[in-house]
Amino acid sequence: MSERWLLANRAFFVRDLVRDYCMVFRLLSDQRRRFERDGTVSYSALRDLLGEAMRKGVFWRLKDTAHHLFRNTVRTAATATEAPAENLGIMLWQYAASPHPDGTAVQSPVEALIDWCVGYAFHECAKLKEDAFQGQHYANRLAQLGRHPAVTGEFYGPLSALAAQTAESSARELERIIHVLSHGLFLLTRYLTAEGRNCRLARWLACEEPLAREVFGPLYPDLLTALYDGEPECLYLLAARDFLESGRHEPAMTLLRRARERNLLNDESRELLHGLESGSAGEADTALCAACAQNGMPRCLAEPEPAA
């Protein structure tokens, strides 16, 4: 894919990066809680999370998105070496089909580390999936064989500890995955400082605010600060604008009304809402996007949310 195409669609890639990162983190956090509760991990859940080459799961798509964003930068090597020391780019050797003439790309330190975190956690998750398969199938089968009267201690004894070792391996893999992805959330709050005008990202955050709050946890205020520099009201203004650009006036108006109830509108947002309510912002279109149409209204507006 060309650099021009990547640049034209960068806002969508950044949105997809944050969206899929949050989904992956929540799903793996659920697996860790399951393991802590009953000592097992769901093989089918991890299989669907990872997917395969012809049917990629959300984690595989996240890895691809990170590579597209962070391994195809347009900065040149000369630009990287002339930058201040704290902003020096990191040279990355690319594959033979790289769009860069010399086969290399330049990553910022934060970009390089987010890319590394996603890739490392992905392959660690692949190991965890295999351990889950072993635990669900071979460990149970071994336990059944060990209880059979015809299986003596001489036959079974040397194998008896393997199931426990597989469980210990799963525990270590889960710990590493959550540790790496948790630090990746911190890195994302640094990376997203340049995305304060990304309407696609703002719309996703507004529509999936409970998920973003859950995943980022205590880092969620830092995320809003990184994006909007102390003006979280911009989130709802940008999200409403993205709805309007899609021709969906009713969801934009509903979003702004809910933000008004939470006292999260700035002057520009109030003016936009007034125009929508009075009809001066254009003919209202009640069409909803596919994601929002599930409940007949934007998913973020289904239930009241805590104040920012």
C-alpha positions as CSV (number, residue, x, y, z in Angstrom):
1,M,0.0,0.0,0.0
2,S,1.2,3.5,-0.8
3,E,2.2,6.1,1.7
4,R,-0.3,8.5,0.1
5,W,-3.1,6.1,0.8
6,L,-1.9,5.6,4.4
7,L,-1.7,9.3,5.0
8,A,-5.2,9.8,3.6
9,N,-6.6,7.1,5.9
10,R,-4.5,7.8,8.9
11,A,-7.4,9.1,11.1
12,F,-9.2,5.8,10.5
13,F,-6.1,3.7,11.4
14,V,-5.6,5.6,14.6
15,R,-9.2,5.1,15.6
16,D,-8.9,1.4,14.8
17,L,-5.7,1.1,16.8
18,V,-7.4,2.5,19.9
19,R,-10.6,0.6,19.4
20,D,-9.0,-2.8,18.8
21,Y,-6.5,-2.2,21.6
22,C,-9.3,-1.7,24.1
23,M,-11.2,-4.7,22.8
24,V,-8.1,-7.0,23.1
25,F,-7.2,-5.7,26.6
26,R,-10.8,-6.3,27.9
27,L,-11.0,-9.8,26.4
28,L,-7.6,-10.8,27.9
29,S,-8.4,-9.2,31.2
30,D,-11.6,-11.4,31.2
31,Q,-9.4,-14.5,30.6
32,R,-7.1,-13.5,33.5
33,R,-10.0,-13.2,35.8
34,R,-11.3,-16.6,34.7
35,F,-7.8,-18.1,35.3
36,E,-7.7,-16.6,38.8
37,R,-11.1,-18.0,39.5
38,D,-10.9,-21.6,38.2
39,G,-7.4,-22.0,36.8
40,T,-8.5,-22.3,33.2
41,V,-8.3,-20.2,30.0
42,S,-10.8,-20.6,27.1
43,Y,-9.1,-22.0,24.0
44,S,-12.0,-21.0,21.8
45,A,-12.0,-17.4,23.1
46,L,-8.2,-17.1,22.4
47,R,-8.6,-18.8,19.0
48,D,-11.3,-16.2,18.0
49,L,-9.2,-13.4,19.4
50,L,-6.2,-14.3,17.3
51,G,-7.9,-15.7,14.2
52,E,-5.9,-17.0,11.3
53,A,-4.5,-15.7,8.0
54,M,-7.7,-16.1,6.1
55,R,-10.0,-15.0,9.0
56,K,-8.1,-12.6,11.2
57,G,-9.2,-12.0,14.7
58,V,-9.3,-8.6,16.4
59,F,-5.8,-9.1,17.9
60,W,-4.3,-10.0,14.5
61,R,-6.0,-6.9,13.0
62,L,-4.6,-4.8,15.8
63,K,-1.1,-6.1,15.0
64,D,-1.6,-5.2,11.3
65,T,-2.8,-1.8,12.1
66,A,0.1,-1.0,14.4
67,H,2.5,-2.1,11.6
68,H,0.7,0.0,9.0
69,L,0.8,3.1,11.3
70,F,4.3,2.7,12.7
71,R,6.3,1.0,10.0
72,N,5.4,3.1,7.0
73,T,6.2,6.6,8.3
74,V,7.1,9.3,5.7
75,R,9.9,10.7,7.9
76,T,13.3,10.3,6.2
77,A,16.5,9.1,7.9
78,A,18.0,12.5,7.5
79,T,15.1,14.1,9.3
80,A,15.5,11.6,12.1
81,T,19.2,12.2,12.6
82,E,18.7,16.0,12.6
83,A,16.0,16.0,15.2
84,P,16.6,16.9,18.9
85,A,18.0,14.0,20.9
86,E,14.7,13.3,22.8
87,N,12.9,13.1,19.4
88,L,15.4,11.0,17.5
89,G,13.8,8.5,15.2
90,I,14.6,4.8,15.5
91,M,15.7,3.1,12.3
92,L,13.7,0.0,11.4
93,W,14.8,-2.4,8.7
94,Q,11.8,-3.4,6.6
95,Y,11.0,-6.3,4.4
96,A,12.0,-6.4,0.7
97,A,8.6,-5.0,-0.5
98,S,8.9,-1.9,1.8
99,P,7.6,1.3,0.1
100,H,10.8,3.0,1.3
101,P,13.6,3.0,-1.3
102,D,16.3,1.9,1.1
103,G,14.1,-0.7,2.8
104,T,14.1,1.2,6.1
105,A,11.5,3.2,8.0
106,V,11.8,5.6,10.9
107,Q,9.8,5.3,14.1
108,S,9.6,7.6,17.1
109,P,10.5,5.9,20.4
110,V,6.8,5.8,21.5
111,E,5.7,4.4,18.1
112,A,8.4,1.8,18.2
113,L,7.5,0.7,21.7
114,I,3.7,0.5,21.0
115,D,4.5,-1.6,17.9
116,W,6.7,-3.8,20.0
117,C,4.1,-4.2,22.8
118,V,1.4,-5.2,20.4
119,G,3.6,-7.7,18.5
120,Y,5.1,-9.2,21.7
121,A,1.7,-9.6,23.4
122,F,0.2,-11.1,20.2
123,H,2.9,-13.9,20.0
124,E,2.7,-14.5,23.7
125,C,-1.1,-14.9,23.3
126,A,-0.5,-17.5,20.6
127,K,1.6,-19.5,23.1
128,L,-1.2,-19.0,25.7
129,K,-3.7,-20.4,23.2
130,E,-1.6,-23.6,22.7
131,D,-1.4,-24.0,26.5
132,A,-5.1,-23.6,26.7
133,F,-5.6,-26.3,24.2
134,Q,-3.2,-28.6,26.1
135,G,-5.1,-27.8,29.4
136,Q,-8.5,-28.4,28.0
137,H,-7.7,-31.6,26.1
138,Y,-4.4,-33.3,26.9
139,A,-4.3,-32.5,30.6
140,N,-7.9,-33.7,31.1
141,R,-7.2,-36.9,29.1
142,L,-4.1,-37.5,31.1
143,A,-6.1,-37.2,34.4
144,Q,-8.6,-39.7,33.1
145,L,-5.9,-42.1,32.1
146,G,-4.3,-41.8,35.5
147,R,-7.5,-42.8,37.2
148,H,-7.9,-46.0,35.2
149,P,-7.2,-49.2,37.2
150,A,-4.9,-50.6,34.5
151,V,-2.6,-47.5,34.5
152,T,0.1,-48.1,37.1
153,G,2.2,-45.5,38.8
154,E,5.2,-46.7,36.8
155,F,3.3,-45.7,33.6
156,Y,1.6,-42.6,34.8
157,G,4.0,-41.1,37.4
158,P,6.6,-39.5,35.1
159,L,3.8,-37.6,33.3
160,S,1.7,-36.6,36.2
161,A,3.3,-33.2,36.8
162,L,2.9,-32.0,33.2
163,A,-0.6,-30.6,33.6
164,A,0.5,-28.5,36.5
165,Q,3.4,-27.2,34.5
166,T,1.1,-26.2,31.7
167,A,-1.0,-24.2,34.1
168,E,2.1,-22.5,35.5
169,S,3.1,-21.6,32.0
170,S,-0.4,-20.1,31.3
171,A,-0.1,-18.0,34.5
172,R,3.3,-16.6,33.4
173,E,2.0,-15.9,29.9
174,L,-1.1,-14.1,31.1
175,E,1.0,-12.0,33.5
176,R,3.4,-11.0,30.8
177,I,0.6,-10.2,28.3
178,I,-1.3,-8.0,30.8
179,H,1.9,-6.3,32.0
180,V,2.9,-5.4,28.4
181,L,-0.5,-4.2,27.3
182,S,-1.0,-2.2,30.4
183,H,2.2,-0.3,29.7
184,G,1.1,0.1,26.1
185,L,-2.0,2.0,27.4
186,F,0.4,4.5,29.0
187,L,2.4,4.8,25.8
188,L,-0.9,5.4,23.9
189,T,-1.6,8.4,26.1
190,R,1.7,9.8,24.9
191,Y,1.3,8.9,21.2
192,L,-2.2,10.4,20.9
193,T,-1.2,13.9,21.8
194,A,-1.2,14.8,18.1
195,E,-4.7,13.4,17.6
196,G,-6.8,16.1,19.2
197,R,-8.5,17.0,15.9
198,N,-9.2,13.3,14.9
199,C,-13.0,13.3,14.6
200,R,-13.1,9.5,13.8
201,L,-11.3,8.8,17.1
202,A,-13.5,11.3,19.0
203,R,-16.7,9.6,17.7
204,W,-15.5,6.2,18.8
205,L,-14.6,7.5,22.2
206,A,-17.9,9.1,22.7
207,C,-19.9,6.0,21.5
208,E,-17.7,3.6,23.5
209,E,-16.8,5.7,26.5
210,P,-17.7,3.0,29.1
211,L,-15.2,0.6,27.3
212,A,-12.5,3.3,27.1
213,R,-13.0,4.2,30.8
214,E,-12.8,0.5,31.8
215,V,-9.7,-0.3,29.9
216,F,-7.7,2.9,30.5
217,G,-8.8,3.0,34.1
218,P,-6.9,5.7,36.0
219,L,-5.2,6.7,32.8
220,Y,-8.5,7.8,31.2
221,P,-8.1,11.4,32.4
222,D,-4.6,11.4,31.0
223,L,-5.9,10.2,27.7
224,L,-8.4,13.1,27.5
225,T,-5.7,15.6,28.6
226,A,-3.4,14.2,25.9
227,L,-6.0,14.6,23.2
228,Y,-7.8,17.8,24.2
229,D,-5.3,19.6,26.4
230,G,-7.6,20.3,29.3
231,E,-10.8,20.8,27.2
232,P,-12.6,17.4,27.3
233,E,-15.7,19.2,25.9
234,C,-13.9,19.0,22.5
235,L,-14.5,15.3,22.5
236,Y,-18.3,15.7,22.0
237,L,-18.0,18.5,19.6
238,L,-15.7,16.5,17.3
239,A,-17.8,13.4,17.7
240,A,-21.0,15.4,16.7
241,R,-19.2,16.8,13.7
242,D,-18.2,13.3,12.5
243,F,-21.9,12.3,12.8
244,L,-22.9,15.3,10.8
245,E,-20.2,14.6,8.1
246,S,-21.9,11.2,7.7
247,G,-25.3,12.9,7.3
248,R,-26.6,11.7,10.6
249,H,-28.0,14.7,12.4
250,E,-30.2,13.0,14.9
251,P,-27.4,11.0,16.6
252,A,-25.3,14.2,16.6
253,M,-28.1,16.1,18.3
254,T,-28.7,13.3,20.8
255,L,-25.1,13.1,21.7
256,L,-24.8,16.8,22.3
257,R,-28.0,16.8,24.4
258,R,-26.6,14.1,26.6
259,A,-23.3,16.0,26.9
260,R,-25.3,19.1,27.9
261,E,-26.9,17.1,30.7
262,R,-23.5,16.3,32.0
263,N,-22.3,19.9,31.6
264,L,-19.8,18.9,29.0
265,L,-20.5,21.4,26.2
266,N,-18.4,24.4,25.3
267,D,-19.7,27.5,23.6
268,E,-19.1,26.1,20.1
269,S,-20.9,22.9,21.0
270,R,-23.9,24.8,22.4
271,E,-24.1,26.8,19.3
272,L,-24.0,23.7,17.1
273,L,-26.7,22.0,19.3
274,H,-28.9,25.1,19.1
275,G,-28.6,25.1,15.3
276,L,-29.5,21.5,15.1
277,E,-32.5,21.9,17.4
278,S,-33.8,24.9,15.5
279,G,-33.2,23.2,12.1
280,S,-30.7,25.8,10.9
281,A,-27.9,23.3,10.7
282,G,-29.7,21.4,8.0
283,E,-32.6,18.9,7.6
284,A,-32.4,16.3,10.3
285,D,-31.5,12.8,9.1
286,T,-32.5,10.1,11.6
287,A,-30.4,7.4,9.8
288,L,-28.1,5.6,12.1
289,C,-24.8,3.8,11.3
290,A,-24.8,0.0,11.5
291,A,-23.1,-0.1,14.9
292,C,-25.5,2.4,16.4
293,A,-28.7,1.0,14.8
294,Q,-28.6,-2.1,17.1
295,N,-30.6,-0.3,19.7
296,G,-32.1,2.4,17.5
297,M,-29.7,5.0,19.0
298,P,-26.0,5.6,19.4
299,R,-24.7,2.9,21.8
300,C,-23.0,5.5,24.0
301,L,-26.4,7.1,24.7
302,A,-28.2,4.1,25.9
303,E,-27.5,4.6,29.5
304,P,-26.3,7.6,31.6
305,E,-22.5,7.8,32.1
306,P,-20.4,9.2,34.9
307,A,-19.3,12.8,34.6
308,A,-15.8,13.2,33.0
